[in-house]
Amino acid sequence: MEKATEKNRKAGIISAALIIVYPVLIYFLSSFAMYEKFWGENPRTAFANILFLEILLIFLFCIFNKAKTAIRIELIFFWLFGILNAYIYRFRRSYIRPWDITSLVTAANVAGNYDYTPERRMVISFLILLLLIFAAKFCTLEADAVFKKRRPFRAVAALLSLCFIILITFSVQRKSVKDMLGIYTTFFDSKGMMKKNGIALNFMYQMKYLNVEKPKGYSKKAEEEILSSYGNDATAPQNLPDIIVIMDEAFSDPAIDGEFSTNEDYMPFIHSLEKGCENTITGYLNVSVNGGNTPNTEFEFLTGNSLGFLPEGSIAFQQYVRHPIDSIPYFLKEYGYQTFASHPYKANGWDRPRVYPLLGFDEMYFKEYFEEKDPVLVRNYISDGSYFKAVSTLTDELSGGGPVFSFNVTMQNHSSYSKKDYDNFERKISVDVPGEKRDQALKMDNYLSLVRYTDDAFKELIETYKDKDRDTMIVFFGDHQPEAATFDVMWEENGKYWDDLNTEDYVNTYRVPFVIWANFDIDEMSGLESSANYLGNLVLKEAGFSLPSYRAFLEDYSGDFPVVSAVRYVDNDKNSVLQEDWDDDLIEYQKMQYYQMFDGSRH
């Protein structure tokens, strides 16, 4: 009997020790799964992460009764979370944030296009995981034994631990606690935030950005009075032109990021337009996203609103478009325009079938529609050439019933760019690098070759409308630059690395080319610097419309701040200010946008 008692006592000591030690191991294992140098630079945030994991383990222990079960659940979950973060960083140079959960369907749509070959540390971390799963068998403690089968006590312990978890989550979002722990908040340094804050704390801190707070000094009545001062007497041109907007997936010119040379020009047509062309406007668009989150650029262009006033990392389509919002389609419909949106890929990406009608689109066309047109594929996607032709045909068919506004989001250039060979893709462009870096340059070669396909297709589209009798305006721009890893070879050749970019280099990764072309008289401009939220105004003005009240307000505002994105603003003295340093610099725009999105006339 005494031997059995001694054995149970030792087992209890071992179990208690393992319950204390395992959260520490889980913290370091999940960190190691994400990056080699897994020791964070801040011991205070490391302690906060371990404390959270400890309390979470107690909660799981109370719920599942057996300590070894609770340990294994927490261990496997956080290892998987670490591995998933590692792949997300490889592909997009960012980590999972709370709002990314709303993107799971879209992420699943394109998941098959990436290379999931595990890195060495991933394999090692998996072997450690297996060892720790096995070792958990020695933790024999049961909650029923601790609470002597008093289920109410066990339930109270579970509730208390859950309350502590919630308390920690909200506490780290408070400025005083953030400062005390030294939480790192430089959002464009995604890797720095993860390493310095830790896997759990970083996620909890960013949860504070899930909700949009009313701006300081906001008054619905005051914003309505400001809008009424602009009147609402917008006018239209005598000849209402068809307007075809093409937002091209990942289309960019990496020459603004760093110097490199290629065997031939990767976008000769657009480069020729940028030198000056009749009835053409060209320039660079500052967008709010890099490497993904396409719908945010859609949202900014269509509404005139800026992601800069929404929680960092928001997906406006999924989080905030819950009712009709003023937009270009709604405005143009007042003048008899037919409106349609299209995307030659799956309809369930980014919740577009629900959102597009709320933005004023009458019709929507997705992958199934364009597949019926017997399109040419490039890699796994409908080519821009085939897509542009189908959009052109559809526009021409509808134009007999009145002017047409179409908004079209391409898919041809979507990542990944790492595969060596395709039967339906010719690698026309190659970057000039030393022979030993040829394999490393493959992604950039593939990407630039896709850009060349788009450039050729865009040229053909312009040629199609040059001599048409019907006035037509074509607007073309990229949604964002591709994920940073695409240009790794260029960064290295320029002595730069994504994790250590200076401010100017960082800002450049959020700039993409845009073109406005018309087969009727418009202004000619080149080298224009703007942002996605203002581009719609430029399109409407050049098409011959005067602006409705909100867009007239934005037009005035752009005189003082010609660039506003989630990354920075630029004032009329060309001062560039990163978002983290804004304070209340743009408070009037922020208040007006809040009114438009949450209190406006279409609610």
SEVEXBA-619522 format. One record per residue (C-alpha): x, y, z. Coordinates in steps of 0.001 Angstrom, whole numbers, plus 524288, in hexadecimal, padded with zeros to 5 digits. Layout:
N
XYZ ...
This chain:
603
800008000080000 80B248094080384 811F1806137F690 805988094C7EF18 804308160C7F68D 81270819947F3D6 810948162A7E57C 8049781EE17E49A 80BCE829E87EB79 817178292C7E1BD 80D81828837D665 806BE834987DBBC 8139E83BF27DCCE 817578380D7CEF2 809FC83C0A7C9E1 80A78849317D0BB 8181984BAC7CB76 813ED8483B7BDAD 808178513C7BE83 8114385C4F7C22E 81BCD858ED7B83C 81393855B87AC4F 80EA5863AA7A997 81CE1868177A943 8201585D3A79F9A 81400860427977C 817E786E8F796A6 8259386B7D791D2 8215D86065788CA 81715868BE781E0 82107873BD7809B 82B5186A7477B3F 8216B8656277156 8207B8734376BF0 82EB18779576BBF 83C5A872A976F14 83FF887CEF77931 8341F87A8D78195 838288816578E1B 830CF88E4378EC5 837EC89AAE79237 82E3989E5D79CFC 82DC1895AF7A92B 8219D89CC27AE0F 81985899127A235 81F3B88B4E7A2B1 81A7988A1D7B0CB 80CFB88F587ACF7 80BE1885297A221 80FB187A237AB57 8063787EF07B5B9 7FB4687EF57ABA4 7FECD8712C7A74B 7FF1F86CC57B585 7F193871EF7B860 7EC6B86C727AB84 7F1F185F2B7AF53 7EAF285FCA7BC77 7DE47862EE7B54C 7E0128575A7AC19 7E38784EC37B7C0 7D6C9852537BE6B 7CF1384FE07B1ED 7D549843057AD8A 7D85083D897BB15 7E52E836F37B751 7F15283F8B7B7D9 7F82E8380F7AD09 7EC9A83A757A3FD 7ECC1848F67A6F7 7FB728499B7A4AE 7FA948429C797B2 7EF6E84B2B792CA 7F6AB857C27960A 80380852567910B 7FE2B84DFC783D2 7F5EF85A39781DB 80106863CD78422 80ABC85BCA77C47 8013E85BBE770D8 7FEE886A40772BF 80D9486C7D77266 80F488645676615 803FA86B3D75F50 809F78785A762F6 816FA873D475D54 810BC870CB7502D 808EB87D7075025 81577884F275280 81C7387D6D747BF 811CE880C173E07 80DA688E6074256 817BD8938E74BFC 80D7B894F87569E 8079288CC676164 7F9A7888D8764B5 7F1A1893E576A6E 7E40289322770A9 7DD1389885764A4 7E3A288E7F75BC3 7D9CF88488760B2 7CFCE88B14757CB 7D8B1887FD74C39 7D91B8794574E1A 7D02687628742A7 7D81E87E7173945 7E4D3878D873E7A 7DFA686B1673C29 7DC6186EAC72E14 7EA9C8715D72AB1 7F1768687A73477 7F56885EBF729F9 7FDE68689F722E9 808E18692B72CF2 814F18612D73019 8139285AB973D6D 820D88542073E09 824268547C74CA7 8302B85B7E75165 83A07854B475A2F 8351085ADC766B7 8271C856997636A 82B6684876762AD 83333849A676F42 827D58503A77636 81EE684527771B9 8280783B017778E 82868842BC7843C 819928435A783D5 818AB8349278300 822258333478E6B 81A5483CB0796BF 80D7C8360379352 8135982942797F3 8190F82F3E7A45D 80BB5834967A812 807B7826AF7AB9F 80F3F828757B859 805D7833367BC64 7FB8182AA37C2BA 7F44B835087CA71 7E586835B17C917 7DCB78411D7CC7C 7D306838257D34D 7DDC4833FB7DC94 7E212841F77DF3E 7D439846747E229 7D07E839747E87E 7C5DA837777DE57 7BF01843F57E248 7BA52848267D4D9 7B5A7855C07D934 7C367858E47DE23 7C92A8543D7D162 7BF7785C8C7C9B6 7C2AC868857D201 7D145866597CF8D 7CEB2865767C0E6 7C690871EB7C141 7D0D8879417C91B 7DBC68753A7BFE3 7D360879637B43B 7D112886987BAB2 7DFC9888177BC92 7E1E2884FF7AE25 7D81088F777AA43 7DE0E899027B40B 7EBB2896E67AE7D 7E6A08987F7A095 7E05F8A5AB7A355 7EB108AA467AC98 7F5E98A9507A275 7EDF08B23579999 7EE698BD3F7A39A 7F8FC8C7637A1C4 7FDDF8C6767AFC3 7FFC08B7AD7AEF1 805558B8C07A131 80F848C2557A60F 8126D8BA557B232 814E48ADFF7AA61 81BEA8B53879F81 812F98AFEF794D0 818CB8B2EE78779 80EFA8B9C777E98 816098BCD1771DB 80C2D8B633768FF 8140E8B62F75C86 81E7F8AE48763CE 8161C8A211764AA 821828993576823 826518A28F7728C 818D08A303778C0 817D88944477941 825888921C77EAB 824CA89CE1788DB 816AF89AC578D04 8155B88C0A78BD4 80B59883A17850A 7FFF18851478E96 80234892F87935E 803DC8984F7859C 7F6DC892737816D 7EFDA8976978D94 7F54A8A51E78C35 7F0E08A62E77E17 7E3008A26E781D3 7E13E8B0977862C 7E0998B44F777CC 7D4A68ABFE774C5 7CB308B707777C7 7CA318C4A1771F0 7C9078CEF677C71 7C26D8DBF977A2D 7CCA68E65277717 7CF828F06C78178 7C5A48FB7E780C1 7BCB68F4487773C 7AEDE8F96D77568 7A5728F42B76B68 79E9C9014876A70 7AB6B908717683D 7AF3D8FF7775D0E 7A1E090105756B9 7A36A90FC375751 7B0D490EFA75104 7AB7A90698745FF 79FE390F90743DC 7A94E91AEB7421C 7AE5C9142D735D6 7A0BC912F073035 79CFD9073C7280B 79B9390CE971A80 7A4B3903C071343 7A3B99048F7048A 7A6C38FB016F99C 7ACEE8FC676EC1B 7A44C8FCE26E01D 7AA448F04A6DAF6 7AA848E6516E5E3 7B67E8DDB86E399 7B7978CF5F6E69B 7C1668CDC86F1C0 7C8F88C1176F2A3 7D11F8BF886FEF4 7DB478B4C66FFC0 7E1B08B22570CC7 7EC8B8A8CF70945 7F0ED89E77712F1 7FE738A12C71893 801FB8AA0F70D3A 80D6C8B2D271097 81A368B83370B92 825278B36671499 82E508BD9F70EDF 829718C6CA71995 82E298BD0E723E0 83C198BB3A71F27 845368BB1171381 845D18AF3070A8B 846B08AC276FC28 83FE38A23A6F392 841B989C006E63C 836AB8A4B76E101 82C948AE636E5C4 822318A79F6EE04 817B68B1FC6EBA5 81B5D8B95E6DF35 80DB48BE676DC43 80AF78C4326E99A 818B98C9B36EA43 816138D0786DD41 809668D6416E28F 810C38DB556EE70 819598E3926E585 80D658EB446E13F 8024A8E78B6D844 7F63B8EE326D2CB 7EA1A8ED5C6DB71 7F1AB8E5AE6E5A6 7F4B88E7AC6F415 7FF068DF686FAC2 8052B8DF2A70812 806CA8D76D71482 7FC258D38871DC1 7FED18D22472C4B 7F70D8C67073112 7F4E98C16D73ED8 7F8D18B33173D19 804768AB3C738B6 8049989D1073455 7F61689ABF7366F 7E90989FD473B9C 7E4C98A41472E0C 7D7068A891731FD 7DC8A8B3B773A03 7E1258BA6B72D97 7D3D68B7B772780 7CD6B8BDF773349 7D5E88CA28732F4 7D4268CC6F7246F 7C5848CA3272423 7C1E58D1D37306C 7CC528DC597321A 7CE698D77B74004 7DBEF8D47174545 7E0B08C86774C83 7E90F8D1EB7541E 7DD9E8D4B375D39 7D9EF8C68275F73 7E0868BD03768DC 7EDA48B865763B9 7EC028AC9175AEF 7DD4B8AE0F75933 7D63B8A7A774DD6 7CC118B22F74B74 7C3958A9B574296 7C1A889F4A74CDA 7C1CB8A7697592F 7BAFC8B43E7560B 7B2D68B380749A1 7A64B8AF0175011 79D148B8B07498B 79D318C13573D58 7A8A68CABD73CFB 7AA178D63B733B4 7B2B98D26972860 7B5D18D51871A28 7ABA18CB3E71523 7A0C98D19471D38 7A4968DF0E71830 7A5038DADE709EC 798158D39F70AC3 791A28E0C070D3A 795468E4086FF17 790278D7696F949 79C7B8CF416F9E1 79BEF8C08D6F9C9 7A5B38BB467039E 7AC518AE3570481 7B7E08A86570BCB 7BF8389C86707B2 7CA778939570C11 7CEDE8878D7046B 7D06587F2571090 7C8188793171B47 7BCAA8815B71FE3 7BE8887E9072E5B 7CB558860872F65 7CA85891B173895 7BBA3890EB7398C 7BA1F8982E72CA2 7AC8E892E7728EE 7A70F8991A7354C 7AF2A8A592734CA 7AE1C8A98A72681 79F648AC26726CD 7A1628B47373304 7AAF38BCA072B1B 7A1198BEDC7203F 7A4328B45271638 7988A8AF0F70EA4 79F328A2EA7096A 7AAC189A3B70D17 7B27789099704EB 7BC05886A870A4E 7C43487B26705E4 7B916872EA70087 7B4BA87DB16F741 7C24687FA16F179 7C4FE871146F07D 7B9A38705C6E703 7C1398796B6DDE0 7CB9B86F046DB97 7D695877546E151 7E52F8755B6E00D 7EB60871A86ED01 7F88D876786F1C1 7FD6486D256FC26 7F0F6869F3703BB 7E9708767770133 7E19F87CFD6F672 7EAFD8859E6EEEC 7E9C9894566EF0F 7E906893E06E03B 7DCFE88B296E054 7D705892766EBB2 7D88F89FE96E594 7D23A89B146D905 7C6B58955E6E072 7C4D88A1F06E847 7C5918A9EB6DBCA 7BB6E8A1546D524 7B2638A2006E0E6 7B3AF8B0D26E189 7B0968B2296D30E 7A4A78A9666D468 79F4B8B17C6DFA6 7A28A8BEDC6DA20 796B68BE946D13C 78E598C0136DD6A 795AD8CBE56E281 7A32B8CF446E7CC 7AAB08C4B86EF11 7B36A8C52C6FB04 7BAD88B8956FD56 7C4788B51C7080B 7CCFB8A969704FE 7D6C78A27670DBD 7E06A89971706E2 7E69A88CB970B8E 7F16B88943701E2 7FCBE88EAD709E5 7F943888BC716F8 8044C8828271EAE 80B2E879717203C 8164387BAA71696 81F57870B771ABB 81BDC8659E7115A 8260C86304706ED 81E1885E076FB7A 8105985F6F6F608 80B4A85A4A6E91F 8039E866D56E6C8 80D098713B6EB8E 818FA8768A6E49C 8235387CC46ED16 826828885B6E43B 82D9A890DA6EE26 839DC88D9C6F5C5 840D4896036FFBF 84F44898416FD8C 855F7891F170943 86237889D370B3F 860F787BA07072C 860E18767371510 8549687E79717C3 84CE4879A870C0D 844618708E7140E 8420387B3E71E0B 83D9A8845E71329 8332587AE070E64 8280A88150715EF 82B4A88EBE710BC 82CE288970702E8 81F8C8831E703A6 8193D88F2D7095F 81EDC898876FF45 81B0C88F406F460 80D0788FAD6F950 80DCA89E856F98D 811EA89DFE6EB50 80601895A96E809 7FD8B8A02A6EE77 8047A8AB396E768 801FD8A4AC6DA48 7F3AF8A2526DDB2 7F1C48B0566E21F 7F7978B5726D588 7EE278ACF16CDBE 7E2B38B1F46D5DB 7E66E8C0186D333 7E7BE8BD406C4AF 7DA058B7796C4EE 7D4008C44B6C981 7DC518CE1D6C22D 7D3518CF4A6B692 7C6298CBFD6BCC8 7BB5A8D5DE6BB21 7B6D88D4C66C926 7BE5E8DCF86D310 7C5C58D3C06DBE8 7CEFB8D5C36E749 7D7CD8CAC26EC15 7DDA88CB576F9B6 7E8838C1D76FD15 7F0068BFFE709D5 7F60E8B58571262 7EFBE8B18C71F2B 7FCB68AFC772638 80AA68AB4B72439 80D2A89CB072544 8120D897047320E 81FA289C0D73520 8264988ED973388 823AF88FEF724E9 82E6E89A2372403 838368941672D77 842AC8932C72304 840F98A19971FC5 8416E8A59072E15 84E1789E2A72FE3 854418A3A972393 8513B8B139728FC 856758ADCE7366C 848EE8AE7273C89 840BE8A4D07443C 832418A534746EF 8340F8A478755A3 83CF58B06A755A2 8376E8B9F874BA6 8385A8C87A74DFD 82C028D0B674DC7 82D2E8D4D073F8A 82F268C6D173AE7 823D18C23274344 81AA28CC9F73DCC 81E6A8C8FF72FDC 819838BB1C731E1 80BC98C0DB732B9 80C238C806725AD 806B08C2B9718D7 805138C89D70B30 7F8278CDD070644 7F3608D2006F8D6 7E7418D98C6F4A7 7E5288D93C6E5FB 7D9D88DE126DDBA 7D6248DE2F6CF6D 7D1318EC2B6D164 7D7988F87F6D63A 7DC9E8F8346E439 7E83F8FEB86EAB3 7F5A98F9106E857 7FDE38F71B6F493 809168EE4B6F88C 810798EBEE70523 804728EEB370D6B 8052E8EA2B71BA4 7F81C8E68B721A2 7F1998DC4172A01 7E6C38D264727B6 7DC918DA1772F56 7DE478E5F372666 7DF418DEF971949 7D07D8DE1B717DC 7CF818ECE17187F 7D9648EE5A70D93 7D1FD8E4977052C 7C4EE8EB7670718 7CA8C8F8F470457 7D17C8F4A26F7EF 7C5178EDBE6F378 7BE608FB036F44F 7B6CA8FA2070123 7B68C9042170BE5 7B7D98FDC271934 7AD398FAAE7233E 7AEB590057730E4 7B7438F5F573769 7C0558F52372BCB 7C0C1903F772B0A 7C51B903C273940 7CFB38F9D1735B4 7D3D79023A72A3D 7D61390DC47333E 7DD1E9051973CEE 7E6288FF9E73295 7EB1390D5D73029 7F18590D1973D8F 7F4178FE7873E26 7F5998F8FE7304B 7F8F18EB5C73569 7F1D88E45474079 7F3228D5AE742A3 7F4418CC6B74E1C 803018CDCA74CDC 805138DC8074C5D 800188E9B574846 807158F3B373FE8 803D59020F741A1 8048390CBE7376F 8126990FEB73BCE 81605901D673856 8184E8FE0074678 816108EF59747E8 810E28EB0475531 80F3C8DCBD75920 8022A8D93575F07 807B18D69076C91 80B638E50E76D56 7FE6E8EAC9768C2 7F8618EE8F775D9 7EC9C8F6F6771CE 7F2878FC4E76548 7E76C8F6EB75CDF 7DC868F78D766D3 7D2EE8FEC475DE9 7D4178F44F75371 7D31A8E9B075DD1 7C68B8EF5D76364 7C0648F0FA75601 7C3E68E30375255 7BDFF8DDDA75EF1 7B1768E4F475B78 7B1758DF5574DB1 7B3CB8D16F75235 7AB628D0B375E65 7A1CE8DC1E75ECF 7A02A8E02F75093 793FF8E24F7488B 7937D8D47474321 791EA8CE41750AF 
